[in-house]
């Protein structure tokens, strides 16, 4: 379980939000890296509270469900995140707290609460290439991969469902990374992807992510539905945001180990 | 001295101790709490009601003749949270049917406590399980909740902590908690009942006859309360805590009176719980894919048994315990944990039954497969002093999110000591659990 929860709150924040900013500059003036930076640095409010539901569908059509309650707050370039599983029953009450530091030399602080153990554990940095809770999303897929970890190339501009997009190819600097490249179709108005393709180390298409529901919420763009198809394993994950609110005024004392130790949150 | 090692190191008197008569499986109380949980008029409460729980069934068969059942039990756990804005209530109970150890069967009133949470402090009042420490499967600083050793090592460590009646108050800071505990009623550990597969084995010469009294426990009075305090810090890159506990030893000391008659000896044992003062420290420090954990404890004036079963002498000594552990999560759903623990008796006397140093190592390896629906794991305890080992391996498969089934093996190696004594208890087991 400890391996499965790391980074989730922060990534939840990152994957669901985008600032409604002014119209973007013309792509002719932008490099691939410029676009990657714009996506990475988009403002997303001082804090947020949300509920996320995940449906896992295997090749036989069998489904499994996960529901998470999540809170996040930014402190300058640092952030704090807290989440609790609401379902399924065997992990209900499992909680995770993370302090995420912008300084790359400072390791993030992470704690996990397991209700069966009634105990908070300090946990290490999880492998960002691991899949989260049996879904088709790795931690990196869910948003927090640093811009500097990849080479970025603007392939072209094209429209998807009449929406203007940049098509951005990112190739990892680390040759051992699980993807050889990713291609993202990024909406120019929302600075959020509407489609992503993930290619394995052999250059074959591994997964395809589509985001059919991007809407404004509390003044920010948010992704309300994501569908990740693992084409090689015939497995699919649908991630739905049941509820999301920005700038709700979360108190600092929410993000304490003592909150985790209570095993729940009202 | 860790409870796990202490209990076996001193097992030369334990075989006679019965399940504690004040075990709170009081039918009247159970009926009351059961009715409260099931029939609480939810409409009268301006709060969220969240019922949850599980049913599990566990059965283990001896791998050697006579291939009898070593464990066979089914349990229903009901839990309920009632949550308001600042105050909340939690209650849980067990209904257990145990075919092998009938005294374990019945309704068990488990936890029932109230929480009040303010911005800078909180309170938890009632029957609760309190867990300290950083170790897995070893209790060095984790000594607030006593342990239930009814099935010794064969029960999951998560299941063996017993709730205590306590008032817990905490001062809350962003990076620290200061915790004070008052336990008005002492609760002892529960040991394997005699005559059951997990009873402690101890062979005495035929010339020694024995008589045993029930353990003497502290009276129910204010002066016999237990007090504890802990300051815990959660800093960038490290967690650490210091703690103290003015308590009673959960395990009774076997006071003996020896009478010689002709060519035999009568040993009359009258066990008694004694006061104990504990000071502890713990830390946990992540680094990349690793977490280094450690605990240390000092026990002031603990009683130790003599090696000679006819000796009336007891040894009151200070003792130190320590543990260092390493967790490694290399990715791809692998997890490895190793721990080394040592119990040290200060001012040692060779007449003491326990060794001056008692060393134990543990190793746990687990791997998840098939989208984390199958978990393979193996936990090993290795007793260095006696050259003994207990290996518990399992395969758990999630048929659905709610229902999991497991099969496994429990193997004992060695002739003596805390694990070697069960060398005839090698077992294969199965478990099914439905959570709701």
Interface residues (C-beta under 8 A of the other chain):
Chain A: X2 X3 X4 X56 X58 X64 X65 X87 X88 X89 X90 X92 X99 X101 X106 X107 X109 X110 X111 X116 X117 X118 X119 X121 X122 X123 X124 X125 X126 X127 X129 X130 X131 X133 X134 X235 X251 X252 X253 X256 X257 X258 X262 X264 X266
Chain B: X48 X52 X54 X81 X83 X84 X85 X88 X115 X117 X119 X120 X122 X129 X131 X134 X158 X170 X172 X174 X177 X232 X234 X236 X237 X239 X284 X285 X286 X287 X288 X289 X290 X291 X293 X327 X329 X330 X331 X332 X333 X335 X371 X372 X373 X398 X400 X401 X402 X404 X433 X435 X436
